[in-house]
Amino acid sequence: MGSINGTAVRGYRRLSGRTVAELAKELGISAGHLSRIETGGREPGVALVLKIASTLDVEIGQITYPLEMAVAS
């Protein structure tokens, strides 16, 4: 798994009709933490990435960069 694509997380969150506060509450994290993930200021652990994907009902690959891109950056 590569690093998280915060822009994709934000896009899928918006498509789901959730606010930052609503999704953060479902994930058990603060709205500020989720906001930093979405803007690239925070890299969540594997467990949280899995929980984000599950909560948004998307595949892991839809919210992460390919490993090659993660290593290159």
Legacy VTK file of the C-alpha trace (Angstrom):
# vtk DataFile Version 3.0
C-alpha trace
ASCII
DATASET POLYDATA
POINTS 73 float
0.000 0.000 0.000
1.250 3.470 -0.828
0.652 6.698 1.035
-2.807 8.179 1.392
-4.208 10.491 -1.262
-5.904 13.165 0.834
-7.555 14.735 -2.203
-9.234 11.412 -2.980
-10.367 11.049 0.626
-11.914 14.518 0.474
-13.598 13.732 -2.847
-15.110 10.463 -1.636
-16.170 12.113 1.632
-17.983 14.820 -0.309
-19.556 12.248 -2.636
-20.859 10.442 0.431
-22.517 13.666 1.601
-20.567 13.785 4.857
-18.925 16.802 6.447
-15.411 16.603 7.886
-16.931 16.538 11.373
-19.348 13.719 10.506
-16.717 11.455 8.954
-14.211 12.220 11.708
-16.776 11.192 14.320
-17.430 7.908 12.491
-13.679 7.281 12.350
-13.127 8.160 16.005
-10.688 10.982 15.243
-10.884 14.762 15.498
-12.105 16.886 12.609
-8.715 18.626 12.633
-6.912 15.302 12.229
-9.103 14.364 9.252
-8.641 17.803 7.735
-4.847 17.425 7.956
-5.106 14.002 6.275
-7.158 15.517 3.451
-4.694 18.364 2.923
-1.601 16.159 3.073
-0.365 17.433 6.423
-0.771 14.103 8.170
-0.084 10.519 7.092
-2.398 8.072 8.900
-1.360 4.603 9.958
-2.453 1.494 8.099
-5.343 0.769 10.478
-6.819 4.241 9.953
-6.395 4.035 6.164
-8.310 0.742 6.221
-11.015 2.286 8.408
-11.326 5.331 6.110
-11.717 3.095 3.053
-14.250 0.879 4.795
-16.271 3.809 6.128
-16.332 5.502 2.722
-17.098 2.127 1.071
-14.164 2.356 -1.349
-11.199 0.130 -2.176
-7.856 0.937 -0.540
-6.349 1.695 -3.958
-8.925 4.417 -4.512
-7.560 6.512 -1.634
-3.841 5.705 -1.786
-1.042 6.481 -4.184
0.691 3.506 -5.822
3.744 2.362 -3.876
6.099 3.571 -6.630
4.789 7.124 -6.279
5.002 6.972 -2.478
8.660 5.870 -2.604
9.573 8.526 -5.194
8.189 11.420 -3.149
LINES 1 74
73 0 1 2 3 4 5 6 7 8 9 10 11 12 13 14 15 16 17 18 19 20 21 22 23 24 25 26 27 28 29 30 31 32 33 34 35 36 37 38 39 40 41 42 43 44 45 46 47 48 49 50 51 52 53 54 55 56 57 58 59 60 61 62 63 64 65 66 67 68 69 70 71 72
